Every structure is written in C-alpha cells, then in structure tokens.
C-alpha cells in the first residue's frame, strides 16, 4: 500500500491541488459566486444613486422656484394642493382614493 502511494504521489498531490484551486475559484470571498452577488449589489446601488440624484435635482428646482425669483404659479399650485384653497367662484371637488 505504501509503495502504491509513493508511485502515485505526484498524481495524488496534483489532484488535491486542482480540487483546492477549483473550489476556491468558485466559492469564497473572491470567488465566482461572490462576484455575481457583488455585481448585482452594484447594479442595485447604481439604480438607487440615479433615483436619489433625480430627487435631488427635482428638489433643487423646486427650491429655486421659491428662492431665486418667486414663481407665483408654483406657489399657487402648492397652496391648492396642501391647503385645498381655490379662487373665488371655483368649485372644489375632493376625490378620495380607496385602495380596496
């Protein structure tokens, strides 16, 4: 038995090394599966970043309407939406959305 191990020593060691490197290639913190998980996380974070930057641009635009040069139409829209005010002679209808 010991003689057979000595004859096939190189084959046995090379097989274990190949298996070791193969499993480390696929699994682990720097493996192939981890790469795909991190790639998916990166895509989700980039989409979230784009969404947040669009929100920031929208808020900056609304802020500029209220600060630089006062936009009366925008203020009227805000008052109508928040306080449900209308002009004289207008009829306001409140529509409740039922989520049934």
Secondary structure, DSSP 8 states (H G I E B T S, - for coil): -HHHHHHTHHHHHHHHHHHHHHHHHHSSTTSHHHHHHHHHHHHHHHHHHHHHHHHHHHHHHHHHHHHTS--HHHHHHHHHHHH----TT-----------
